[in-house]
Amino acid sequence: MRETKDILTAWKNTRILKRMGTEYPSKSAGIDGAPMDFDYRQYLTEDEAEIVDNAVLRLKSDNIEHWAVLTSFYLREISCSKQARILGKQTTEITKTLLAAECFIRGHIIELFSKSGNFKNK
């Protein structure tokens, strides 16, 4: 099974980035000024993203604080230390909350993502 962090990062890439469904590697050899690197971000299929969406919604109804930390970290890219400063808490407390939220998500998606490499590189 892929790591939960990898799945959540791929979920973020699927949900946050503007995608049209025709993503190609951004290799542009031979065109001056064009980017010369590849886009190696991982994405989920729409069905896989929906599975993660449902798990995140279950987390929200189960523990709103864990949901807030998880979505702030993955969707808004707010680090645990910055969340701790904003909330007036210790960084270790936020990190433990994030880990607990990731474990909750893993418990709801483990059977669906049990095959390694079950999501796509685009």
N, CA, C and O atoms as a printed pandas DataFrame, in Angstrom:
     atom_number atom_name residue_name chain_id  residue_number  x_coord  y_coord  z_coord
0              1         N          MET        A               1    0.839   -1.196    0.000
1              2        CA          MET        A               1    0.000    0.000    0.000
2              3         C          MET        A               1    0.871    1.242    0.000
3              4         O          MET        A               1    1.918    1.285    0.647
4              5         N          ARG        A               2    0.435    2.228   -0.718
5              6        CA          ARG        A               2    1.129    3.504   -0.722
6              7         C          ARG        A               2    0.938    4.175    0.635
7              8         O          ARG        A               2   -0.027    3.909    1.351
8              9         N          GLU        A               3    1.864    5.034    0.963
9             10        CA          GLU        A               3    1.782    5.766    2.220
10            11         C          GLU        A               3    0.576    6.708    2.194
11            12         O          GLU        A               3    0.229    7.265    1.153
12            13         N          THR        A               4   -0.038    6.871    3.334
13            14        CA          THR        A               4   -1.195    7.751    3.452
14            15         C          THR        A               4   -0.829    9.172    3.043
15            16         O          THR        A               4   -1.620    9.845    2.383
16            17         N          LYS        A               5    0.357    9.638    3.423
17            18        CA          LYS        A               5    0.790   10.992    3.060
18            19         C          LYS        A               5    0.851   11.155    1.547
19            20         O          LYS        A               5    0.477   12.202    1.018
20            21         N          ASP        A               6    1.326   10.109    0.838
21            22        CA          ASP        A               6    1.392   10.165   -0.628
22            23         C          ASP        A               6   -0.007   10.234   -1.235
23            24         O          ASP        A               6   -0.246   10.979   -2.185
24            25         N          ILE        A               7   -0.919    9.455   -0.680
25            26        CA          ILE        A               7   -2.299    9.455   -1.183
26            27         C          ILE        A               7   -2.949   10.811   -0.935
27            28         O          ILE        A               7   -3.633   11.339   -1.812
28            29         N          LEU        A               8   -2.741   11.382    0.254
29            30        CA          LEU        A               8   -3.323   12.687    0.560
30            31         C          LEU        A               8   -2.703   13.799   -0.289
31            32         O          LEU        A               8   -3.389   14.749   -0.667
32            33         N          THR        A               9   -1.424   13.682   -0.582
33            34        CA          THR        A               9   -0.776   14.660   -1.462
34            35         C          THR        A               9   -1.329   14.542   -2.880
35            36         O          THR        A               9   -1.589   15.557   -3.527
36            37         N          ALA        A              10   -1.508   13.329   -3.363
37            38        CA          ALA        A              10   -2.100   13.113   -4.690
38            39         C          ALA        A              10   -3.543   13.622   -4.712
39            40         O          ALA        A              10   -3.999   14.169   -5.716
40            41         N          TRP        A              11   -4.253   13.439   -3.604
41            42        CA          TRP        A              11   -5.632   13.942   -3.475
42            43         C          TRP        A              11   -5.640   15.469   -3.591
43            44         O          TRP        A              11   -6.469   16.045   -4.296
44            45         N          LYS        A              12   -4.698   16.116   -2.885
45            46        CA          LYS        A              12   -4.574   17.575   -2.963
46            47         C          LYS        A              12   -4.311   17.995   -4.407
47            48         O          LYS        A              12   -4.948   18.924   -4.905
48            49         N          ASN        A              13   -3.385   17.326   -5.079
49            50        CA          ASN        A              13   -3.072   17.665   -6.467
50            51         C          ASN        A              13   -4.300   17.517   -7.358
51            52         O          ASN        A              13   -4.504   18.306   -8.281
52            53         N          THR        A              14   -5.108   16.512   -7.082
53            54        CA          THR        A              14   -6.304   16.268   -7.880
54            55         C          THR        A              14   -7.366   17.316   -7.611
55            56         O          THR        A              14   -8.028   17.778   -8.541
56            57         N          ARG        A              15   -7.539   17.696   -6.359
57            58        CA          ARG        A              15   -8.617   18.605   -5.986
58            59         C          ARG        A              15   -8.261   20.087   -6.117
59            60         O          ARG        A              15   -9.135   20.893   -6.437
60            61         N          ILE        A              16   -7.041   20.457   -5.886
61            62        CA          ILE        A              16   -6.675   21.869   -5.819
62            63         C          ILE        A              16   -6.171   22.396   -7.158
63            64         O          ILE        A              16   -6.545   23.496   -7.566
64            65         N          LEU        A              17   -5.345   21.644   -7.834
65            66        CA          LEU        A              17   -4.753   22.130   -9.074
66            67         C          LEU        A              17   -5.781   22.159  -10.191
67            68         O          LEU        A              17   -6.646   21.288  -10.279
68            69         N          LYS        A              18   -5.681   23.131  -11.008
69            70        CA          LYS        A              18   -6.597   23.253  -12.137
70            71         C          LYS        A              18   -6.207   22.218  -13.192
71            72         O          LYS        A              18   -5.141   22.312  -13.802
72            73         N          ARG        A              19   -7.068   21.247  -13.398
73            74        CA          ARG        A              19   -6.785   20.188  -14.368
74            75         C          ARG        A              19   -7.896   20.133  -15.389
75            76         O          ARG        A              19   -9.060   20.388  -15.082
76            77         N          MET        A              20   -7.519   19.797  -16.604
77            78        CA          MET        A              20   -8.494   19.686  -17.672
78            79         C          MET        A              20   -8.691   18.240  -18.102
79            80         O          MET        A              20   -9.605   17.949  -18.874
80            81         N          GLY        A              21   -7.865   17.341  -17.626
81            82        CA          GLY        A              21   -7.974   15.946  -18.016
82            83         C          GLY        A              21   -7.061   15.589  -19.173
83            84         O          GLY        A              21   -7.037   14.442  -19.618
84            85         N          THR        A              22   -6.313   16.562  -19.659
85            86        CA          THR        A              22   -5.393   16.306  -20.768
86            87         C          THR        A              22   -3.982   16.713  -20.386
87            88         O          THR        A              22   -3.259   17.302  -21.189
88            89         N          GLU        A              23   -3.591   16.398  -19.154
89            90        CA          GLU        A              23   -2.272   16.798  -18.696
90            91         C          GLU        A              23   -1.201   15.945  -19.369
91            92         O          GLU        A              23   -1.300   14.719  -19.431
92            93         N          TYR        A              24   -0.207   16.609  -19.856
93            94        CA          TYR        A              24    0.940   15.950  -20.453
94            95         C          TYR        A              24    2.178   16.419  -19.715
95            96         O          TYR        A              24    2.150   17.483  -19.096
96            97         N          PRO        A              25    3.255   15.664  -19.759
97            98        CA          PRO        A              25    4.484   16.154  -19.128
98            99         C          PRO        A              25    4.873   17.502  -19.711
99           100         O          PRO        A              25    4.690   17.754  -20.902
100          101         N          SER        A              26    5.409   18.361  -18.862
101          102        CA          SER        A              26    5.712   19.717  -19.310
102          103         C          SER        A              26    7.109   19.795  -19.914
103          104         O          SER        A              26    7.815   20.781  -19.699
104          105         N          LYS        A              27    7.512   18.798  -20.648
105          106        CA          LYS        A              27    8.816   18.794  -21.316
106          107         C          LYS        A              27    8.683   19.524  -22.634
107          108         O          LYS        A              27    7.855   19.165  -23.471
108          109         N          SER        A              28    9.493   20.542  -22.818
109          110        CA          SER        A              28    9.415   21.326  -24.039
110          111         C          SER        A              28   10.805   21.496  -24.636
111          112         O          SER        A              28   11.322   22.609  -24.728
112          113         N          ALA        A              29   11.391   20.401  -25.031
113          114        CA          ALA        A              29   12.732   20.467  -25.616
114          115         C          ALA        A              29   12.676   21.185  -26.952
115          116         O          ALA        A              29   11.776   20.961  -27.761
116          117         N          GLY        A              30   13.635   22.033  -27.162
117          118        CA          GLY        A              30   13.743   22.685  -28.460
118          119         C          GLY        A              30   13.047   24.025  -28.562
119          120         O          GLY        A              30   13.194   24.705  -29.577
120          121         N          ILE        A              31   12.300   24.431  -27.562
121          122        CA          ILE        A              31   11.633   25.731  -27.602
122          123         C          ILE        A              31   12.322   26.631  -26.586
123          124         O          ILE        A              31   12.255   26.382  -25.382
124          125         N          ASP        A              32   12.967   27.651  -27.061
125          126        CA          ASP        A              32   13.686   28.557  -26.168
126          127         C          ASP        A              32   12.726   29.227  -25.191
127          128         O          ASP        A              32   11.665   29.718  -25.576
128          129         N          GLY        A              33   13.121   29.238  -23.923
129          130        CA          GLY        A              33   12.323   29.877  -22.886
130          131         C          GLY        A              33   11.248   29.002  -22.281
131          132         O          GLY        A              33   10.649   29.374  -21.273
132          133         N          ALA        A              34   10.990   27.846  -22.873
133          134        CA          ALA        A              34    9.970   26.937  -22.334
134          135         C          ALA        A              34   10.571   26.128  -21.199
135          136         O          ALA        A              34   11.774   25.868  -21.207
136          137         N          PRO        A              35    9.764   25.722  -20.220
137          138        CA          PRO        A              35   10.292   24.907  -19.123
138          139         C          PRO        A              35   10.876   23.599  -19.665
139          140         O          PRO        A              35   10.329   22.994  -20.586
140          141         N          MET        A              36   11.974   23.186  -19.085
141          142        CA          MET        A              36   12.658   21.992  -19.569
142          143         C          MET        A              36   12.474   20.790  -18.634
143          144         O          MET        A              36   13.110   19.756  -18.836
144          145         N          ASP        A              37   11.640   20.908  -17.642
145          146        CA          ASP        A              37   11.493   19.818  -16.677
146          147         C          ASP        A              37   10.140   19.133  -16.835
147          148         O          ASP        A              37    9.242   19.630  -17.515
148          149         N          PHE        A              38   10.025   17.985  -16.189
149          150        CA          PHE        A              38    8.778   17.223  -16.202
150          151         C          PHE        A              38    7.972   17.507  -14.958
151          152         O          PHE        A              38    8.531   17.864  -13.921
152          153         N          ASP        A              39    6.670   17.355  -15.045
153          154        CA          ASP        A              39    5.780   17.470  -13.898
154          155         C          ASP        A              39    5.564   16.062  -13.355
155          156         O          ASP        A              39    4.862   15.260  -13.971
156          157         N          TYR        A              40    6.157   15.762  -12.216
157          158        CA          TYR        A              40    6.070   14.421  -11.644
158          159         C          TYR        A              40    5.044   14.317  -10.525
159          160         O          TYR        A              40    5.072   13.358   -9.753
160          161         N          ARG        A              41    4.144   15.279  -10.423
161          162        CA          ARG        A              41    3.143   15.210   -9.369
162          163         C          ARG        A              41    2.247   14.000   -9.563
163          164         O          ARG        A              41    1.960   13.579  -10.683
164          165         N          GLN        A              42    1.818   13.460   -8.439
165          166        CA          GLN        A              42    0.911   12.320   -8.490
166          167         C          GLN        A              42   -0.523   12.815   -8.368
167          168         O          GLN        A              42   -0.807   13.777   -7.653
168          169         N          TYR        A              43   -1.419   12.141   -9.079
169          170        CA          TYR        A              43   -2.839   12.463   -9.056
170          171         C          TYR        A              43   -3.630   11.198   -8.788
171          172         O          TYR        A              43   -3.142   10.089   -9.004
172          173         N          LEU        A              44   -4.845   11.372   -8.321
173          174        CA          LEU        A              44   -5.776   10.264   -8.170
174          175         C          LEU        A              44   -6.769   10.317   -9.321
175          176         O          LEU        A              44   -6.987   11.369   -9.923
176          177         N          THR        A              45   -7.363    9.176   -9.616
177          178        CA          THR        A              45   -8.474    9.196  -10.559
178          179         C          THR        A              45   -9.644    9.880   -9.851
179          180         O          THR        A              45   -9.607   10.069   -8.635
180          181         N          GLU        A              46  -10.655   10.242  -10.587
181          182        CA          GLU        A              46  -11.818   10.895   -9.978
182          183         C          GLU        A              46  -12.496    9.979   -8.957
183          184         O          GLU        A              46  -12.945   10.446   -7.911
184          185         N          ASP        A              47  -12.572    8.677   -9.254
185          186        CA          ASP        A              47  -13.166    7.719   -8.316
186          187         C          ASP        A              47  -12.346    7.611   -7.040
187          188         O          ASP        A              47  -12.906    7.573   -5.945
188          189         N          GLU        A              48  -11.023    7.561   -7.172
189          190        CA          GLU        A              48  -10.149    7.480   -6.004
190          191         C          GLU        A              48  -10.244    8.755   -5.166
191          192         O          GLU        A              48  -10.280    8.698   -3.937
192          193         N          ALA        A              49  -10.283    9.908   -5.843
193          194        CA          ALA        A              49  -10.401   11.185   -5.132
194          195         C          ALA        A              49  -11.710   11.258   -4.363
195          196         O          ALA        A              49  -11.756   11.812   -3.264
196          197         N          GLU        A              50  -12.764   10.707   -4.926
197          198        CA          GLU        A              50  -14.056   10.699   -4.244
198          199         C          GLU        A              50  -14.007    9.836   -2.980
199          200         O          GLU        A              50  -14.625   10.176   -1.972
200          201         N          ILE        A              51  -13.279    8.728   -3.033
201          202        CA          ILE        A              51  -13.106    7.865   -1.852
202          203         C          ILE        A              51  -12.420    8.658   -0.742
203          204         O          ILE        A              51  -12.841    8.612    0.414
204          205         N          VAL        A              52  -11.360    9.385   -1.100
205          206        CA          VAL        A              52  -10.646   10.193   -0.105
206          207         C          VAL        A              52  -11.538   11.334    0.369
207          208         O          VAL        A              52  -11.555   11.642    1.561
208          209         N          ASP        A              53  -12.282   11.971   -0.543
209          210        CA          ASP        A              53  -13.227   13.026   -0.147
210          211         C          ASP        A              53  -14.179   12.519    0.938
211          212         O          ASP        A              53  -14.398   13.191    1.946
212          213         N          ASN        A              54  -14.736   11.335    0.723
213          214        CA          ASN        A              54  -15.687   10.765    1.681
214          215         C          ASN        A              54  -15.027   10.488    3.027
215          216         O          ASN        A              54  -15.631   10.716    4.076
216          217         N          ALA        A              55  -13.789    9.998    3.000
217          218        CA          ALA        A              55  -13.068    9.748    4.252
218          219         C          ALA        A              55  -12.810   11.064    4.993
219          220         O          ALA        A              55  -12.931   11.125    6.216
220          221         N          VAL        A              56  -12.458   12.103    4.256
221          222        CA          VAL        A              56  -12.210   13.418    4.874
222          223         C          VAL        A              56  -13.508   13.989    5.450
223          224         O          VAL        A              56  -13.495   14.606    6.515
224          225         N          LEU        A              57  -14.611   13.789    4.760
225          226        CA          LEU        A              57  -15.903   14.247    5.295
226          227         C          LEU        A              57  -16.295   13.473    6.554
227          228         O          LEU        A              57  -16.878   14.041    7.477
228          229         N          ARG        A              58  -15.975   12.174    6.593
229          230        CA          ARG        A              58  -16.233   11.393    7.810
230          231         C          ARG        A              58  -15.388   11.919    8.967
231          232         O          ARG        A              58  -15.855   12.001   10.103
232          233         N          LEU        A              59  -14.138   12.274    8.665
233          234        CA          LEU        A              59  -13.271   12.857    9.694
234          235         C          LEU        A              59  -13.874   14.161   10.205
235          236         O          LEU        A              59  -13.862   14.419   11.408
236          237         N          LYS        A              60  -14.400   14.985    9.301
237          238        CA          LYS        A              60  -15.000   16.262    9.712
238          239         C          LYS        A              60  -16.162   16.039   10.668
239          240         O          LYS        A              60  -16.305   16.759   11.656
240          241         N          SER        A              61  -16.992   15.043   10.377
241          242        CA          SER        A              61  -18.139   14.798   11.261
242          243         C          SER        A              61  -17.715   14.121   12.563
243          244         O          SER        A              61  -18.412   14.231   13.572
244          245         N          ASP        A              62  -16.577   13.422   12.549
245          246        CA          ASP        A              62  -16.097   12.731   13.743
246          247         C          ASP        A              62  -15.296   13.653   14.662
247          248         O          ASP        A              62  -15.484   13.635   15.879
248          249         N          ASN        A              63  -14.393   14.465   14.076
249          250        CA          ASN        A              63  -13.521   15.318   14.886
250          251         C          ASN        A              63  -13.122   16.540   14.065
251          252         O          ASN        A              63  -12.207   16.475   13.243
252          253         N          ILE        A              64  -13.801   17.631   14.289
253          254        CA          ILE        A              64  -13.596   18.842   13.493
254          255         C          ILE        A              64  -12.184   19.402   13.648
255          256         O          ILE        A              64  -11.638   19.956   12.694
256          257         N          GLU        A              65  -11.587   19.270   14.824
257          258        CA          GLU        A              65  -10.226   19.778   15.030
258          259         C          GLU        A              65   -9.224   19.003   14.176
259          260         O          GLU        A              65   -8.347   19.599   13.550
260          261         N          HIS        A              66   -9.353   17.677   14.152
261          262        CA          HIS        A              66   -8.456   16.860   13.331
262          263         C          HIS        A              66   -8.640   17.194   11.855
263          264         O          HIS        A              66   -7.668   17.275   11.104
264          265         N          TRP        A              67   -9.896   17.389   11.444
265          266        CA          TRP        A              67  -10.193   17.742   10.058
266          267         C          TRP        A              67   -9.548   19.085    9.700
267          268         O          TRP        A              67   -8.968   19.229    8.624
268          269         N          ALA        A              68   -9.651   20.060   10.597
269          270        CA          ALA        A              68   -9.094   21.389   10.334
270          271         C          ALA        A              68   -7.578   21.333   10.171
271          272         O          ALA        A              68   -7.019   21.978    9.284
272          273         N          VAL        A              69   -6.917   20.562   11.030
273          274        CA          VAL        A              69   -5.462   20.441   10.938
274          275         C          VAL        A              69   -5.071   19.736    9.632
275          276         O          VAL        A              69   -4.159   20.181    8.934
276          277         N          LEU        A              70   -5.760   18.642    9.305
277          278        CA          LEU        A              70   -5.452   17.880    8.093
278          279         C          LEU        A              70   -5.667   18.712    6.831
279          280         O          LEU        A              70   -4.793   18.756    5.966
280          281         N          THR        A              71   -6.813   19.368    6.718
281          282        CA          THR        A              71   -7.086   20.146    5.512
282          283         C          THR        A              71   -6.212   21.400    5.428
283          284         O          THR        A              71   -5.849   21.827    4.332
284          285         N          SER        A              72   -5.875   21.987    6.566
285          286        CA          SER        A              72   -4.963   23.132    6.552
286          287         C          SER        A              72   -3.586   22.706    6.053
287          288         O          SER        A              72   -2.941   23.426    5.290
288          289         N          PHE        A              73   -3.147   21.534    6.489
289          290        CA          PHE        A              73   -1.827   21.042    6.103
290          291         C          PHE        A              73   -1.790   20.639    4.632
291          292         O          PHE        A              73   -0.893   21.056    3.900
292          293         N          TYR        A              74   -2.744   19.840    4.197
293          294        CA          TYR        A              74   -2.697   19.311    2.828
294          295         C          TYR        A              74   -3.285   20.256    1.784
295          296         O          TYR        A              74   -2.681   20.440    0.728
296          297         N          LEU        A              75   -4.422   20.848    2.041
297          298        CA          LEU        A              75   -5.064   21.674    1.017
298          299         C          LEU        A              75   -4.570   23.110    1.006
299          300         O          LEU        A              75   -4.493   23.732   -0.054
300          301         N          ARG        A              76   -4.235   23.642    2.175
301          302        CA          ARG        A              76   -3.801   25.039    2.252
302          303         C          ARG        A              76   -2.299   25.172    2.463
303          304         O          ARG        A              76   -1.767   26.282    2.484
304          305         N          GLU        A              77   -1.617   24.042    2.619
305          306        CA          GLU        A              77   -0.159   23.985    2.791
306          307         C          GLU        A              77    0.333   24.848    3.952
307          308         O          GLU        A              77    1.337   25.551    3.839
308          309         N          ILE        A              78   -0.400   24.782    5.078
309          310        CA          ILE        A              78    0.006   25.488    6.292
310          311         C          ILE        A              78    0.730   24.479    7.173
311          312         O          ILE        A              78    0.146   23.477    7.585
312          313         N          SER        A              79    1.983   24.740    7.459
313          314        CA          SER        A              79    2.806   23.805    8.222
314          315         C          SER        A              79    2.268   23.625    9.642
315          316         O          SER        A              79    1.502   24.445   10.148
316          317         N          CYS        A              80    2.692   22.532   10.264
317          318        CA          CYS        A              80    2.275   22.271   11.649
318          319         C          CYS        A              80    2.775   23.363   12.582
319          320         O          CYS        A              80    2.062   23.767   13.501
320          321         N          SER        A              81    3.994   23.845   12.356
321          322        CA          SER        A              81    4.522   24.894   13.242
322          323         C          SER        A              81    3.741   26.206   13.082
323          324         O          SER        A              81    3.509   26.909   14.065
324          325         N          LYS        A              82    3.339   26.534   11.865
325          326        CA          LYS        A              82    2.552   27.752   11.662
326          327         C          LYS        A              82    1.164   27.594   12.277
327          328         O          LYS        A              82    0.647   28.533   12.883
328          329         N          GLN        A              83    0.555   26.413   12.126
329          330        CA          GLN        A              83   -0.745   26.172   12.761
330          331         C          GLN        A              83   -0.618   26.297   14.273
331          332         O          GLN        A              83   -1.491   26.865   14.929
332          333         N          ALA        A              84    0.469   25.766   14.824
333          334        CA          ALA        A              84    0.685   25.837   16.276
334          335         C          ALA        A              84    0.795   27.285   16.737
335          336         O          ALA        A              84    0.215   27.661   17.755
336          337         N          ARG        A              85    1.544   28.102   15.986
337          338        CA          ARG        A              85    1.679   29.524   16.342
338          339         C          ARG        A              85    0.324   30.225   16.321
339          340         O          ARG        A              85   -0.009   30.984   17.231
340          341         N          ILE        A              86   -0.451   29.960   15.273
341          342        CA          ILE        A              86   -1.765   30.606   15.131
342          343         C          ILE        A              86   -2.697   30.204   16.274
343          344         O          ILE        A              86   -3.438   31.033   16.802
344          345         N          LEU        A              87   -2.652   28.919   16.649
345          346        CA          LEU        A              87   -3.554   28.399   17.681
346          347         C          LEU        A              87   -3.000   28.524   19.096
347          348         O          LEU        A              87   -3.701   28.239   20.067
348          349         N          GLY        A              88   -1.750   28.949   19.214
349          350        CA          GLY        A              88   -1.130   29.071   20.527
350          351         C          GLY        A              88   -0.860   27.726   21.173
351          352         O          GLY        A              88   -0.980   27.580   22.389
352          353         N          LYS        A              89   -0.498   26.751   20.367
353          354        CA          LYS        A              89   -0.214   25.400   20.865
354          355         C          LYS        A              89    1.210   25.010   20.533
355          356         O          LYS        A              89    1.896   25.707   19.785
356          357         N          GLN        A              90    1.648   23.909   21.085
357          358        CA          GLN        A              90    2.961   23.350   20.777
358          359         C          GLN        A              90    2.917   22.688   19.400
359          360         O          GLN        A              90    1.900   22.112   19.014
360          361         N          THR        A              91    4.023   22.772   18.665
361          362        CA          THR        A              91    4.114   22.128   17.350
362          363         C          THR        A              91    3.902   20.628   17.471
363          364         O          THR        A              91    3.270   20.023   16.605
364          365         N          THR        A              92    4.421   20.020   18.531
365          366        CA          THR        A              92    4.265   18.569   18.700
366          367         C          THR        A              92    2.805   18.180   18.859
367          368         O          THR        A              92    2.396   17.105   18.420
368          369         N          GLU        A              93    2.017   19.045   19.483
369          370        CA          GLU        A              93    0.587   18.759   19.644
370          371         C          GLU        A              93   -0.121   18.756   18.290
371          372         O          GLU        A              93   -0.955   17.890   18.026
372          373         N          ILE        A              94    0.210   19.722   17.437
373          374        CA          ILE        A              94   -0.388   19.792   16.101
374          375         C          ILE        A              94    0.086   18.607   15.256
375          376         O          ILE        A              94   -0.700   18.025   14.508
376          377         N          THR        A              95    1.351   18.253   15.372
377          378        CA          THR        A              95    1.892   17.110   14.632
378          379         C          THR        A              95    1.191   15.818   15.043
379          380         O          THR        A              95    0.879   14.986   14.191
380          381         N          LYS        A              96    0.945   15.646   16.323
381          382        CA          LYS        A              96    0.214   14.455   16.799
382          383         C          LYS        A              96   -1.222   14.452   16.294
383          384         O          LYS        A              96   -1.754   13.399   15.944
384          385         N          THR        A              97   -1.851   15.622   16.253
385          386        CA          THR        A              97   -3.217   15.729   15.738
386          387         C          THR        A              97   -3.249   15.364   14.254
387          388         O          THR        A              97   -4.154   14.662   13.804
388          389         N          LEU        A              98   -2.250   15.846   13.489
389          390        CA          LEU        A              98   -2.164   15.523   12.068
390          391         C          LEU        A              98   -1.976   14.027   11.874
391          392         O          LEU        A              98   -2.619   13.432   11.009
392          393         N          LEU        A              99   -1.111   13.413   12.661
393          394        CA          LEU        A              99   -0.886   11.969   12.566
394          395         C          LEU        A              99   -2.164   11.196   12.877
395          396         O          LEU        A              99   -2.482   10.219   12.199
396          397         N          ALA        A             100   -2.884   11.627   13.885
397          398        CA          ALA        A             100   -4.148   10.964   14.234
398          399         C          ALA        A             100   -5.151   11.094   13.089
399          400         O          ALA        A             100   -5.864   10.141   12.776
400          401         N          ALA        A             101   -5.208   12.269   12.467
401          402        CA          ALA        A             101   -6.115   12.481   11.337
402          403         C          ALA        A             101   -5.716   11.602   10.154
403          404         O          ALA        A             101   -6.578   11.028    9.488
404          405         N          GLU        A             102   -4.415   11.495    9.891
405          406        CA          GLU        A             102   -3.936   10.635    8.803
406          407         C          GLU        A             102   -4.280    9.171    9.076
407          408         O          GLU        A             102   -4.647    8.435    8.160
408          409         N          CYS        A             103   -4.161    8.756   10.321
409          410        CA          CYS        A             103   -4.516    7.380   10.688
410          411         C          CYS        A             103   -6.011    7.135   10.488
411          412         O          CYS        A             103   -6.410    6.064   10.029
412          413         N          PHE        A             104   -6.825    8.107   10.825
413          414        CA          PHE        A             104   -8.270    7.993   10.608
414          415         C          PHE        A             104   -8.560    7.796    9.121
415          416         O          PHE        A             104   -9.322    6.908    8.739
416          417         N          ILE        A             105   -7.940    8.639    8.285
417          418        CA          ILE        A             105   -8.134    8.535    6.836
418          419         C          ILE        A             105   -7.668    7.176    6.336
419          420         O          ILE        A             105   -8.367    6.528    5.558
420          421         N          ARG        A             106   -6.508    6.748    6.770
421          422        CA          ARG        A             106   -5.972    5.454    6.344
422          423         C          ARG        A             106   -6.941    4.325    6.683
423          424         O          ARG        A             106   -7.141    3.411    5.882
424          425         N          GLY        A             107   -7.536    4.388    7.860
425          426        CA          GLY        A             107   -8.492    3.365    8.269
426          427         C          GLY        A             107   -9.710    3.283    7.361
427          428         O          GLY        A             107  -10.328    2.226    7.235
428          429         N          HIS        A             108  -10.054    4.404    6.727
429          430        CA          HIS        A             108  -11.217    4.430    5.837
430          431         C          HIS        A             108  -10.885    4.152    4.381
431          432         O          HIS        A             108  -11.786    3.895    3.582
432          433         N          ILE        A             109   -9.601    4.198    4.020
433          434        CA          ILE        A             109   -9.242    3.974    2.614
434          435         C          ILE        A             109   -8.344    2.765    2.409
435          436         O          ILE        A             109   -8.020    2.438    1.267
436          437         N          ILE        A             110   -7.929    2.088    3.481
437          438        CA          ILE        A             110   -6.915    1.048    3.375
438          439         C          ILE        A             110   -7.306   -0.078    2.413
439          440         O          ILE        A             110   -6.470   -0.540    1.636
440          441         N          GLU        A             111   -8.538   -0.513    2.455
441          442        CA          GLU        A             111   -8.949   -1.607    1.582
442          443         C          GLU        A             111   -9.034   -1.159    0.130
443          444         O          GLU        A             111   -8.826   -1.959   -0.782
444          445         N          LEU        A             112   -9.333    0.088   -0.083
445          446        CA          LEU        A             112   -9.509    0.596   -1.439
446          447         C          LEU        A             112   -8.187    0.936   -2.120
447          448         O          LEU        A             112   -8.112    0.972   -3.348
448          449         N          PHE        A             113   -7.149    1.184   -1.333
449          450        CA          PHE        A             113   -5.837    1.518   -1.874
450          451         C          PHE        A             113   -4.807    0.462   -1.485
451          452         O          PHE        A             113   -3.629    0.781   -1.319
452          453         N          SER        A             114   -5.232   -0.786   -1.339
453          454        CA          SER        A             114   -4.327   -1.818   -0.836
454          455         C          SER        A             114   -3.275   -2.254   -1.842
455          456         O          SER        A             114   -2.235   -2.777   -1.443
456          457         N          LYS        A             115   -3.510   -2.057   -3.123
457          458        CA          LYS        A             115   -2.518   -2.418   -4.140
458          459         C          LYS        A             115   -1.503   -1.297   -4.258
459          460         O          LYS        A             115   -1.867   -0.123   -4.329
460          461         N          SER        A             116   -0.216   -1.668   -4.281
461          462        CA          SER        A             116    0.797   -0.616   -4.432
462          463         C          SER        A             116    0.703   -0.049   -5.830
463          464         O          SER        A             116    0.414   -0.762   -6.791
464          465         N          GLY        A             117    0.951    1.242   -5.928
465          466        CA          GLY        A             117    0.898    1.913   -7.219
466          467         C          GLY        A             117   -0.509    2.047   -7.766
467          468         O          GLY        A             117   -0.704    2.048   -8.982
468          469         N          ASN        A             118   -1.506    2.162   -6.873
469          470        CA          ASN        A             118   -2.892    2.209   -7.307
470          471         C          ASN        A             118   -3.337    3.598   -7.740
471          472         O          ASN        A             118   -4.515    3.800   -8.034
472          473         N          PHE        A             119   -2.412    4.567   -7.784
473          474        CA          PHE        A             119   -2.799    5.851   -8.334
474          475         C          PHE        A             119   -1.756    6.320   -9.310
475          476         O          PHE        A             119   -0.640    5.801   -9.332
476          477         N          LYS        A             120   -2.104    7.293  -10.115
477          478        CA          LYS        A             120   -1.376    7.621  -11.327
478          479         C          LYS        A             120   -0.383    8.748  -11.155
479          480         O          LYS        A             120   -0.594    9.674  -10.371
480          481         N          ASN        A             121    0.699    8.655  -11.900
481          482        CA          ASN        A             121    1.626    9.760  -12.100
482          483         C          ASN        A             121    1.227   10.417  -13.399
483          484         O          ASN        A             121    1.109    9.735  -14.417
484          485         N          LYS        A             122    1.017   11.701  -13.397
485          486        CA          LYS        A             122    0.700   12.388  -14.655
486          487         C          LYS        A             122    1.672   13.500  -14.865
487          488         O          LYS        A             122    1.590   14.212  -15.866
